[in-house]
Amino acid sequence: MKVFLKPGEVFISREPAVVSTILGSCVAITIFNERLKVGGICHALLPGSPSLQGADYCRYVDSSITYMLKKLEAMGIQRHEMEIKLLGGADVLNIMDVTRPSVGQQNIEKALEIMNTEKLALTLSDVGGKTGRNIRFYTHTGTVLLKRIQRMPN
């Protein structure tokens, strides 16, 4: 099965699937369990959710991670069995505001904060920079293929 993950979506599967998405300042977090061959991925747009109400909770880094953890734990996967990868968070917009971190940086910081709070071990990280990423996540192996998106000259 092939799936294109749009911003604000989460996909978790027991069946083999190839999930592709394109990241700019957004981040994707993948979680894989070797024992059950279960994989999940989120494509979060913003760092923190104002509330966990409604269908928009997957738009946010904090609530997306919490949602995936609950779903995977309900499948019998313990946290120490989770292989977690963090991708994205590029500074792709030419906004010069030195008073606060970019949205991409805020997304990265929030993901790392949640992982630390939840005592999750990060196995791979490819974050930041100035270019977007095109990724493919294989839910049955945990493999992530990443291709950087070249910026167009001005």
N, C-alpha and C positions, 0 to 999 in steps of 0.2 A: 504494500500500500504506500502511496506517495501523498504527502500532506504539505500544503503551504501554510505556515503559521503566520497569521496577521498580527499586527501590534495589538496588545491587550488580550491575547489568547494564551491558553495553556492546553497542552496535549499530553496525555499519559496513555500508554498502551502496553498490554500484555502480548499483543500480536506484533510481529515484525513490521516496522514502518520506517520510511525515510522522510524525515521532517526537514523542510528547508525554510529559511527565513532570511531577511536582509536587515541588518542592523546599522544604524547610524549612532545617535546618542542613546538609543534604547539598549537594554541589556537582555541577554538570554542566559538563563540558568538551566543547565541540564542535570538531571539526576538519573543514575542508572544503578540497577541491582543485578549483579552477576548471577546470584543463586536462582532467582526467578526469571531472569531475562526480561525485566520490566524497565522501561525508560519513560522519562517525562521531561518536558521542556516548557519554559514560559518565555514570552516576549513582552517585557515590561517597559512602559514608556516613561514613567515618572517614579521618583524615589518612594514617597510615603503616601499612603491612602488617608484621605480625610475621614473616612469611615469604611467599614467593611460591608456596608449595605449595598444591595443591588448587584447588577450583573457587571459593573465596571471594576470590581475589585481586582481583576486580573490585569488591569492597566498599570498597577503599581508593584514595585519591586517587593515591598514588605509583605503585602497580602498574597501575592503570587507564590512566593516561597512558602508561606504558611499553608496555603491551600494545597500545594504539591506535597508537602510533608504529611499533612493529614490524610490525603488520599493514599500515599504510598505506605504509611504506617497502618492504615486500614487493610492493606493487602498483606500485612504480616512482615513488612520490611522494617528492620531496625536501623536506626540512624548510623550506627557504625558500619553497616553494610552498604551505605550509599556512596557512590562515586559522583562527586559534584564538580561541575565545570562552570566557569563564569566567562562570558564573552561580551564584547561590545563596549558601549560607553564612550564612543569617540566624540571628539569636539569637531563636528562636521559643519556647524554653523559659524559664520564669521561675525560673532557677537563679542565685542570687546568690553566686558564688564569685569574689571579686576577686583570688584568689591565682594564677589562671591563666586564659588566654583560653578563651572558649566553644568548643564543638565546631565551630560554624560558622566562627569566626575561625581555629581551627587548620586546618580544611579549606582555607580561602582561603590561609593562609600556606604550607601544604604545596604547593598547586597552583602558587603563584607561585615557590616555591623550585625545584620540578621544572622549570618552564618556563625559569627562569634557568639552571639547571644544563645543561639540554638545548639552550640557546640558541634558544628558541622565541619568536616575536614574538606578543604578545597583541594582537588587533585590536579586541576589545570586552570590557568587563567590567561586570557588574551584580551586585555582591556586597554582603553585609552587611545591615544594617538589622534591623528587628524583624518583618517580614512575609515569609511564604513567597511562592513564585513558581510560576505555572503556565506552562510553556513548550511551544512547538512548534518543532521543528527540521526544516527541509526539506533532506534529504540531497543533493538535486540542485542546490540554489542556495546553500546555506549560510545562508539566512535564518533568523533566530530571532525568533519572536513571543513576547512576554512579557507576562503579566498578573499584577499583584500580588494576593495573596490577602488580603482584608480580615480583620482580627482581630475576633473576636466580643467584645462588651463583657462585662466581668466582672460 
